[in-house]
Amino acid sequence: MYASKSATITPHDTNVINDVPQAIIVSVDGSYNIKLLNDAAVKAHYLVAGLMYPIRPIIIQNTGLPSGAVVVGYYTK
């Protein structure tokens, strides 16, 4: 995948990400509560810092977020 832009995603427990990324990278290892584009519920995902995850999140919850974590979304359009 080749990204044409990136943006920091602000985690929130209920706000939907309007511009859904094609992939994300996180800055801190840990468990992230994420609702994916076609999922019915939020699920916990253990993510490793610095790896690109080709997932399409619509919600990344602030609750339970690892301390100091930054989430960056990557977009192809």
C-alpha positions, -999 to 999 in steps of 0.1 A, spaced: 0 0 0 12 35 -8 -2 62 13 -9 97 -2 -15 113 32 -15 107 69 -32 123 99 -32 119 137 -64 103 149 -79 116 182 -92 86 202 -127 91 216 -151 66 232 -181 73 209 -171 97 181 -169 80 147 -138 87 125 -154 104 95 -124 99 71 -118 62 76 -81 53 71 -69 23 51 -43 16 78 -30 27 112 3 29 131 5 33 169 33 47 190 30 25 221 26 -13 224 -7 -22 241 -43 -31 240 -65 -7 219 -103 -8 219 -113 -5 182 -145 -8 162 -137 -17 126 -157 -5 96 -179 -37 93 -179 -49 129 -209 -46 151 -190 -40 184 -158 -25 198 -131 -52 203 -97 -52 221 -67 -55 198 -31 -58 210 -10 -37 187 28 -33 185 43 1 181 57 10 147 40 -17 127 14 -8 100 -20 -24 105 -41 -26 74 -74 -22 93 -102 3 88 -112 17 122 -143 38 127 -139 42 165 -106 41 185 -116 44 222 -98 67 246 -107 45 275 -80 19 281 -56 36 257 -19 30 266 -4 60 283 12 84 258 -1 66 227 -5 84 194 -25 68 166 -18 78 130 -41 70 101 -29 65 65 -50 72 35 -47 64 -2 -70 91 -15 
